[in-house]
Amino acid sequence: MRNGLSALASFAALALGTLLVATPGASAQEPEPKRIALVIGLSSYSRLPAELGIDTARTDAARVASALEQSAGFDQVRLLTDASATLENVQSVLREQVSKEVDYRDLFLFYFVGHGVGGDFGEPRLLFYDTDPDALEATSLTAMDLGAQLQKWIPASRYMVITDAAHEGTLNGLALLGPTGNDWPAIGQKSFILSSAAPRQAVRPGIFAKSFIEGMSGDADSNGDGTVTGSELNGYLVTSVPNATGGVQLPTVQGKYDPNLELAVKRRAAVVAATVAPAVPVPAPVSDIRVDKAKFVFNGGSASRVQCVQASPTACEPSCYVWDVPAGPCKVSMTVDGKELTGEVEVLYRGAYACGVFRDALQCSSPPPP
């Protein structure tokens, strides 16, 4: 079995890590507004029963983060998963790091995929990696508190809050019902707040993230002007998600939002200006499933490379094997016309792969499972 990876048209894809992207022509006195995001994905919790794990959450978050950088015009995206997404660390990143990078011109996106609780009795909370079921008030955040913290710490003019809470299962007798759109406080007139489902609707794993990625990457741009607005994204999601779930899941937006708010933009002339290290250490997700070998085949380009979890980068000229790695995402890259293009392949098990985010950068074809 093999993955075929071929280069498409020249595109300044983002390199691995957190990046700053500059658009030629921006004035030094009046810099362009930035788009900055914090994406959180929780597949496991240190103090919750193992059966409450959400297998797809970590991968969904990684794919959303990648798509925001590569296809939606975001300048900087931080990704926190599992052990990096403790309550203290999330608050520290917002208060000590993001707050220093965002100014009054900018848009800030907070994206969360994981568990919530309290949506059925008027106090919806988000659960973080170290949330203690016996001390929920001290180890989780209500939608009201997090909304207030965003306004206090992040001096943006525009906010997006997206929650993809499972809405399924129980914890100490409490239904795992996280916040929906109208559970959040108003965060100014220039805000877009949305949940992946209506109240009490169980969420189908991975469906919302896929539609969100597609919509923000340009599929929601119904008038073809190169931007995705609030009304365009909402219109796209309330159609695509129910279509993909047989009508059992309907994204819910906060009633008051600016329909013309620009959420994503296609930057045709973007160039890499600088590369910086991730803001906080993010431990690599490790699966219990190990893959004895995975083969990658590249067509075209040069300096082809693969890096899987717990493995050193491997050169592929034009093919290579990666040996004995946990099932999970593998970063792939190649150079075309002097530019590095990147993408992601999910290794499921021997001979089975799933293509990640490759829009406008690399094309991925994966064989059917054996």
C-alpha positions as CSV (number, residue, x, y, z in Angstrom):
1,M,0.0,0.0,0.0
2,R,1.2,3.5,-0.7
3,N,0.3,7.2,-0.4
4,G,0.8,9.2,-3.6
5,L,1.7,12.9,-2.9
6,S,2.0,15.2,-5.8
7,A,2.8,19.0,-6.0
8,L,0.1,21.3,-7.3
9,A,0.5,25.0,-8.4
10,S,3.1,27.1,-6.6
11,F,1.9,28.1,-3.2
12,A,3.6,29.6,-0.1
13,A,2.5,26.9,2.3
14,L,3.3,27.4,6.0
15,A,6.2,25.5,7.4
16,L,6.0,23.3,10.6
17,G,5.5,25.2,13.8
18,T,3.9,28.5,14.6
19,L,4.4,31.1,11.9
20,L,4.1,34.7,11.3
21,V,2.9,35.6,7.8
22,A,3.4,39.0,6.1
23,T,1.5,40.3,3.0
24,P,3.6,42.5,0.7
25,G,2.5,46.1,0.6
26,A,1.4,46.5,4.2
27,S,2.3,49.9,5.7
28,A,4.7,50.0,8.5
29,Q,2.7,52.7,10.2
30,E,-0.7,50.9,9.7
31,P,0.0,47.2,9.8
32,E,-2.7,44.9,8.4
33,P,-5.1,43.5,11.0
34,K,-4.0,40.1,12.2
35,R,-5.9,36.9,12.7
36,I,-4.7,34.9,15.7
37,A,-6.1,31.7,17.1
38,L,-5.8,29.3,20.0
39,V,-7.1,25.8,19.2
40,I,-7.6,23.3,21.9
41,G,-8.3,19.5,21.5
42,L,-8.9,17.1,24.3
43,S,-9.0,13.4,23.5
44,S,-8.1,12.4,27.0
45,Y,-8.5,13.8,30.6
46,S,-6.3,13.0,33.5
47,R,-9.1,12.7,36.1
48,L,-12.0,11.5,34.0
49,P,-12.8,7.9,33.2
50,A,-11.0,6.6,30.2
51,E,-14.2,5.6,28.5
52,L,-15.1,9.3,28.2
53,G,-12.1,9.9,25.9
54,I,-12.9,11.5,22.5
55,D,-10.7,9.7,20.0
56,T,-11.0,12.3,17.2
57,A,-10.7,15.5,19.3
58,R,-6.9,15.8,19.2
59,T,-6.7,15.1,15.4
60,D,-9.6,17.4,14.7
61,A,-7.9,20.3,16.6
62,A,-4.6,19.7,14.7
63,R,-6.4,19.7,11.4
64,V,-8.3,22.9,12.3
65,A,-5.0,24.6,13.3
66,S,-3.3,23.6,10.1
67,A,-6.2,24.8,7.9
68,L,-6.4,28.2,9.7
69,E,-2.7,28.8,8.9
70,Q,-2.6,27.3,5.4
71,S,-6.0,28.2,3.9
72,A,-7.8,30.8,6.0
73,G,-5.3,33.6,6.3
74,F,-4.5,33.3,10.0
75,D,-1.1,34.8,11.0
76,Q,-0.5,32.8,14.1
77,V,-2.1,29.7,15.5
78,R,-1.4,28.0,18.8
79,L,-2.4,24.4,19.3
80,L,-2.8,22.9,22.8
81,T,-3.8,19.2,23.1
82,D,-4.4,16.9,26.1
83,A,-1.7,17.4,28.7
84,S,-0.8,20.9,27.4
85,A,-4.5,21.9,27.7
86,T,-4.7,22.2,31.5
87,L,-6.8,25.0,32.9
88,E,-3.8,26.9,34.2
89,N,-1.8,26.5,30.9
90,V,-4.8,27.7,28.8
91,Q,-5.3,30.7,31.0
92,S,-1.5,31.4,31.0
93,V,-1.3,31.3,27.2
94,L,-4.2,33.7,26.9
95,R,-3.0,36.1,29.6
96,E,0.8,36.1,29.2
97,Q,1.2,35.4,25.5
98,V,-1.8,36.0,23.2
99,S,-2.6,39.2,25.1
100,K,0.8,40.7,24.0
101,E,0.3,39.8,20.4
102,V,-3.3,41.0,19.7
103,D,-4.3,44.6,19.3
104,Y,-7.5,46.5,18.7
105,R,-7.4,45.9,14.9
106,D,-7.2,42.1,15.2
107,L,-9.5,39.1,15.1
108,F,-9.0,36.4,17.8
109,L,-10.4,32.9,17.4
110,F,-10.9,30.5,20.4
111,Y,-11.6,26.9,19.1
112,F,-12.4,24.1,21.6
113,V,-13.1,20.4,20.9
114,G,-13.7,18.3,24.0
115,H,-16.2,17.9,26.8
116,G,-18.5,20.3,28.5
117,V,-21.0,20.0,31.3
118,G,-23.8,22.1,32.8
119,G,-25.6,23.1,29.6
120,D,-28.8,21.5,30.9
121,F,-29.0,23.6,34.1
122,G,-27.9,27.0,32.9
123,E,-24.2,27.0,33.9
124,P,-22.3,25.4,30.9
125,R,-18.6,24.8,31.5
126,L,-15.7,23.6,29.4
127,L,-13.6,20.8,30.9
128,F,-9.8,20.9,30.6
129,Y,-7.2,18.2,30.8
130,D,-6.9,18.4,34.6
131,T,-10.5,19.1,35.4
132,D,-11.5,17.3,38.7
133,P,-15.1,16.0,38.7
134,D,-15.2,16.5,42.4
135,A,-14.1,20.2,42.1
136,L,-15.7,21.4,39.0
137,E,-15.9,25.1,40.0
138,A,-12.2,25.3,40.7
139,T,-10.9,23.2,37.7
140,S,-13.2,24.2,34.8
141,L,-14.5,27.4,33.3
142,T,-18.0,28.6,32.7
143,A,-18.8,30.2,29.4
144,M,-19.5,33.4,31.2
145,D,-16.1,33.4,33.0
146,L,-14.2,32.5,29.8
147,G,-16.0,35.1,27.9
148,A,-15.1,37.7,30.5
149,Q,-11.5,36.6,30.5
150,L,-11.3,36.9,26.7
151,Q,-12.6,40.5,26.9
152,K,-10.2,41.3,29.8
153,W,-7.0,39.8,28.4
154,I,-7.4,39.9,24.6
155,P,-7.8,43.4,23.2
156,A,-9.1,42.4,19.8
157,S,-11.8,44.2,17.9
158,R,-13.3,40.9,16.6
159,Y,-13.8,37.6,18.3
160,M,-14.7,34.1,17.2
161,V,-15.6,31.4,19.8
162,I,-16.2,27.9,18.4
163,T,-17.1,25.0,20.7
164,D,-17.3,21.4,19.5
165,A,-18.5,19.7,22.7
166,A,-19.5,16.1,22.6
167,H,-22.9,16.4,24.3
168,E,-22.9,12.8,25.1
169,G,-22.3,10.7,28.3
170,T,-22.4,11.5,32.0
171,L,-20.0,12.5,34.7
172,N,-20.9,11.9,38.3
173,G,-24.5,11.9,37.3
174,L,-24.2,15.1,35.2
175,A,-25.0,15.1,31.5
176,L,-21.9,16.1,29.5
177,L,-23.7,19.0,27.8
178,G,-21.4,21.8,27.0
179,P,-22.3,25.4,25.9
180,T,-24.1,26.2,22.7
181,G,-24.1,29.5,20.9
182,N,-26.5,31.4,23.1
183,D,-25.0,30.2,26.3
184,W,-22.1,32.7,25.8
185,P,-22.1,36.3,26.9
186,A,-22.0,39.0,24.3
187,I,-18.4,39.7,23.4
188,G,-18.9,43.0,21.7
189,Q,-20.8,43.7,18.4
190,K,-18.0,42.3,16.3
191,S,-18.2,38.7,17.4
192,F,-19.2,35.3,16.0
193,I,-20.0,32.6,18.6
194,L,-21.0,29.1,17.5
195,S,-21.4,25.6,18.7
196,S,-21.2,22.4,16.7
197,A,-24.7,21.3,17.7
198,A,-28.0,22.5,19.2
199,P,-28.7,21.9,22.9
200,R,-28.9,18.2,23.8
201,Q,-27.9,17.0,20.4
202,A,-25.1,14.3,20.4
203,V,-22.2,15.3,18.2
204,R,-21.0,13.0,15.5
205,P,-17.1,12.8,15.9
206,G,-15.2,14.7,13.3
207,I,-18.1,16.0,11.2
208,F,-18.2,19.5,12.4
209,A,-14.4,20.0,12.2
210,K,-14.4,18.8,8.6
211,S,-17.1,21.2,7.6
212,F,-15.5,24.1,9.6
213,I,-12.2,23.5,7.8
214,E,-13.8,23.4,4.4
215,G,-15.9,26.5,5.1
216,M,-13.1,28.6,6.5
217,S,-10.8,27.4,3.7
218,G,-13.1,28.9,1.1
219,D,-16.0,26.6,0.4
220,A,-18.3,29.0,2.4
221,D,-17.2,32.0,0.2
222,S,-20.5,32.0,-1.7
223,N,-19.9,35.3,-3.5
224,G,-16.3,34.4,-4.5
225,D,-14.8,37.6,-3.2
226,G,-11.9,35.9,-1.3
227,T,-13.3,36.3,2.2
228,V,-15.6,34.2,4.4
229,T,-18.1,36.3,6.4
230,G,-20.2,35.4,9.4
231,S,-23.3,34.9,7.4
232,E,-21.5,32.8,4.8
233,L,-19.9,30.5,7.3
234,N,-23.1,30.0,9.3
235,G,-25.0,29.4,6.1
236,Y,-22.5,26.8,5.0
237,L,-22.3,25.0,8.3
238,V,-26.1,24.8,8.9
239,T,-26.4,23.0,5.6
240,S,-23.2,20.9,5.4
241,V,-23.3,19.4,8.9
242,P,-27.0,18.3,8.9
243,N,-26.4,16.8,5.4
244,A,-23.4,14.8,6.7
245,T,-25.3,13.6,9.8
246,G,-28.7,12.8,8.4
247,G,-30.2,15.9,10.0
248,V,-29.3,14.9,13.6
249,Q,-26.7,17.6,14.2
250,L,-27.3,21.3,13.6
251,P,-24.7,24.0,14.4
252,T,-26.0,26.8,16.5
253,V,-24.8,30.4,16.3
254,Q,-25.4,33.2,18.9
255,G,-28.4,35.1,17.8
256,K,-26.7,38.5,17.6
257,Y,-23.7,38.7,15.3
258,D,-22.4,40.9,12.5
259,P,-23.2,39.0,9.3
260,N,-20.6,40.9,7.4
261,L,-17.8,40.1,9.9
262,E,-14.8,38.8,7.9
263,L,-13.7,35.6,9.5
264,A,-11.2,34.2,6.9
265,V,-9.4,35.6,3.9
266,K,-7.6,34.0,1.0
267,R,-4.1,35.6,0.8
268,R,-2.9,35.0,-2.7
269,A,0.5,36.7,-2.1
270,A,1.3,35.5,1.3
271,V,5.0,34.8,2.0
272,V,6.7,33.3,5.0
273,A,8.3,36.2,7.0
274,A,9.6,34.4,10.1
275,T,9.4,31.1,11.9
276,V,9.2,30.9,15.7
277,A,9.1,28.0,18.1
278,P,5.7,27.0,19.6
279,A,4.8,29.1,22.5
280,V,4.4,26.2,24.9
281,P,5.7,22.6,24.8
282,V,3.0,20.4,23.3
283,P,3.6,16.7,23.9
284,A,3.1,14.6,20.8
285,P,-0.1,12.5,20.9
286,V,0.7,8.8,21.3
287,S,-1.7,6.1,20.2
288,D,-1.9,2.7,21.8
289,I,-1.8,1.2,18.3
290,R,1.6,0.8,16.8
291,V,2.3,0.6,13.1
292,D,5.2,-1.7,12.2
293,K,5.8,0.2,8.8
294,A,4.3,2.8,6.6
295,K,5.3,3.6,3.1
296,F,5.2,7.1,1.6
297,V,5.7,7.8,-2.1
298,F,6.2,11.4,-3.5
299,N,5.7,12.3,-7.1
300,G,7.6,15.4,-8.2
301,G,9.4,18.1,-6.2
302,S,12.5,17.7,-4.1
303,A,13.7,17.5,-0.5
304,S,10.7,15.3,0.3
305,R,10.4,14.5,4.0
306,V,8.2,12.7,6.5
307,Q,8.0,13.0,10.3
308,C,5.7,10.8,12.3
309,V,5.1,10.9,16.1
310,Q,8.1,9.6,18.1
311,A,10.2,9.3,14.9
312,S,13.0,11.3,13.4
313,P,12.5,13.1,10.1
314,T,12.9,10.7,7.2
315,A,14.0,11.8,3.7
316,C,11.9,10.3,0.9
317,E,13.6,10.5,-2.5
318,P,11.1,9.7,-3.9
319,S,9.8,7.0,-1.4
320,C,10.6,5.8,2.1
321,Y,9.4,3.6,4.9
322,V,8.8,4.8,8.5
323,W,9.2,2.0,11.0
324,D,7.4,1.2,14.3
325,V,5.5,4.4,15.1
326,P,2.3,5.0,17.0
327,A,-0.8,5.4,14.8
328,G,-1.4,9.1,14.3
329,P,-0.5,12.2,12.2
330,C,2.7,12.3,10.1
331,K,3.8,15.6,8.7
332,V,5.0,15.6,5.1
333,S,6.8,18.3,3.1
334,M,8.5,18.8,-0.2
335,T,10.1,21.7,-2.1
336,V,8.6,22.9,-5.4
337,D,10.1,25.9,-7.2
338,G,12.1,26.8,-4.2
339,K,9.1,26.8,-1.8
340,E,8.3,24.3,0.9
341,L,4.9,22.8,0.7
342,T,3.5,20.9,3.7
343,G,0.6,18.6,4.6
344,E,-0.5,15.8,7.0
345,V,-1.3,12.1,6.6
346,E,-3.0,10.2,9.4
347,V,-1.5,6.7,9.6
348,L,-4.3,4.5,10.9
349,Y,-2.7,1.1,10.8
350,R,-0.4,-0.9,8.4
351,G,-1.5,-0.1,4.9
352,A,-4.3,2.3,5.9
353,Y,-4.0,6.1,5.7
354,A,-6.3,9.2,5.8
355,C,-5.4,12.5,4.1
356,G,-5.3,15.6,6.3
357,V,-5.2,19.2,5.2
358,F,-3.7,19.6,1.7
359,R,-5.6,22.5,0.2
360,D,-3.6,24.4,-2.4
361,A,-0.3,22.9,-1.2
362,L,0.0,19.1,-1.7
363,Q,-2.4,16.6,-3.1
364,C,-2.8,13.4,-1.2
365,S,-4.2,10.1,-2.4
366,S,-4.6,7.3,0.0
367,P,-5.4,3.7,-0.8
368,P,-8.5,1.9,0.7
369,P,-7.8,-0.1,3.8
370,P,-6.6,-3.6,2.9
